[in-house]
Structures are given as structure tokens and as C-alpha cells.
């Protein structure tokens, strides 16, 4: 057995945690060692002071109407909204980590949802390969001018067509183009 | 008592308010003692006591009988008391008023001693001083040390029962108890003077932390 003079041995003896031979050995030691006997007495007296104070507080407490108060609060709270009950359930969760699980799940979803957008933005910023201009008139739209656009869709309906473009700044522009007129203008320009 | 409690719990689960009332009568003073020991305010302790049984009734379906009813109810009361203390600390950090606090604590202690009308005035004063000293000594402990001291000295739980209540290892209970008692002795020197101090081995916070690391249960 450990040194019977040790603090922890005396505390375990006081708390009834020693049994059989170990307990007998400590009792024998206490009869011989006045220092340990005194330390044990101090612990017992301290425990008695704490117990007396808290027991006294409980004796003086007014429990009249206690049961009624508990049941009436239970009745009132049974009418609580679904969200209030859910909040209470999570606040009362015995496993603290579960309280943060919903917030963590939402954060994860947001990160997964926005990640592709962030990657796209980063790619555009870092892109060093300029797109080839298709037509002289697109020179104004060449890379580096900040005016490049992406044609998202084209719908041809005869003479006039709609072109949807999306700029790097996510501005959507709807062009209404009269291809016949545009074609005649280009030809005229080339002749000049 | 264990099997009686289980029967009452089974009946309460089926909506028998009388059965739950019996459980409340059995344990409300103990729960109040625990709450008062933690928060040192009669009104708050009563609120915590009521809230404990409200929570217990609402979550009765979670009590499977793997532990005793009182360790389960003490766990609820402990968590509520600690929550209350943390809310109070946050409020005090924002709106600290030394005078108001002093008046409140005096009022609380006056309420405790008011019943002693047949006690000699000097004895009443000594008692009040002792209560103040005890409260200060308990307040000097952290929540985790305070609760193990209360569960052991007042509620009389074994190390295993305290460990089950607080979801910690029995070795951690021992080391926290030792730390709590040592600190209480320092604070209560005047009332325990003339008696030998606890063992002179130098033990400090780091040693306690090391012992807790080694003996703590893995967290869920």
C-alpha cells in the first residue's frame, strides 16, 4: 500500500474509498501518527462546516408551491413553439459538440457552394492567355481592356437576334442585333 | 431506494404526476443544496432547482436506468448551475456594480440567519462571519472543483458516482477533490487553526493538470 502518511491516502480513507486490509492499515497508522490524525480531523471539520451551511440553506428554503410551480411551467412550455423546443433541446444537449453541429453543417454547405465561384474568380484573375479577337470590332473587347465578355447564349430569330453576354463583373447585357444592318455596315467600312 | 426510484420513473414516464411529485419531494432539498453551493443565492438556487425538475420531466424518456436517478438529476442540476454562473459572469463583466453585489450577498445571508431569533447576537455574528468566509472560500474554487466538493461533502456520493455524474474519470475526481480541499483549508485557516495542515508534499496546478490528463475519460 502507498505511504499511509500521504494526503491522498487520508482523503480516500475519509471518503470511505479504502476497504479491507488497506483500511485497517490506515486506521492502525492513524492511532500512531498524531500529525495524520490531526489532518484527518481538519478534513472532517471542514467537510462538516460545508455540509452544515448547505443543509441549513436547504432547510430554510421555502418549497411551498414548488410542485405546482414545476407542473404549471411544464404545462405552459408544452405550448411553446417548435423552434423554442428545438432551441431548448439543443441548449440542453448533454454532448456539447452536438450543439455546434448544425452551425458547422451550414458553414460546410456554404463553403462547398461558394468554392467553385471563388476558384473561377481566381482563374480569371490569373489567366495570362488572351483570347483571340474574332473581328476587328472586337479589339475593344480584347483582354487587358477589362471589357471582355462571354457570350452565354444566342438566339437567332430572323433579322434581329438577341445575344446574352456576361462580363467578368457578372453584368448581364442583352444585345438586340440586326445582323443584316450590321453586315451592311461592316461591308461599307471595309470598302472605305 | 434505487429500485423504488426506477418504479416511480416508469410511472412518471406514463404521465403519472403523483409519481414524479414523489421524486421531487425526495430530491428537491438535495438539488437545492447543490445549486446553492454553486451559486450562493437563494432565489437563483430555487430557480435552478425548479428548472432541474422541469428538464428532468421533459427528458424522462432519455433516462434508461443505466445510472441511478439521483446521479442523473444531479448532472442536470450541475449543468444548469454552471450555465447560471457563466451567464452571471458575463452580466457582471458588462454591468459591474460592487456596491449592489455587496448588498445582494448581505441580503442573502441575512435571509439565512434570520430564523435564528433565539441565538445570542454574538453567536449570530460569528455564524454570519463563518458563512461569509465559507462562501468566499467556495467562490475561490473553480466550478469544476466546487462541484466535486459539493457532491462529495454534501451529497455524499462515492468517487464512481461523482465520476458518472460529471462524465469524468474517478482519478480526476480524486485529484480535483484534493485540490479543492487544499484550497479551502488555505481560505479557512482561521477556523481550522491549531490543527496540522494537510500533507506538506508540494503540489501545484501543473501537477494536478498532469494527473487529470492521464486519468480523464476520452471525450465523446
Interface residues (C-beta under 8 A of the other chain):
Chain A: X5 X6 X7 X8 X10 X11 X12 X15 X16 X17 X34 X35 X38 X39 X41 X42 X43 X45 X46 X47 X49 X50 X51 X53 X54 X55 X56 X57 X58 X59 X60 X61 X62 X63 X66 X67 X69 X70 X71 X73 X74 X77 X92 X94 X95 X97
Chain B: X17 X21 X24 X25 X28 X29 X30 X32 X33 X34 X36 X37 X42 X45 X46 X49 X50 X53 X54 X55 X57 X58 X59 X75 X79 X111 X112 X115 X130 X131 X134 X138 X149 X150 X152 X153 X154 X158 X159 X174 X177 X178 X181 X184 X185 X188 X191 X192 X195 X196 X197 X198 X199 X201 X203 X220
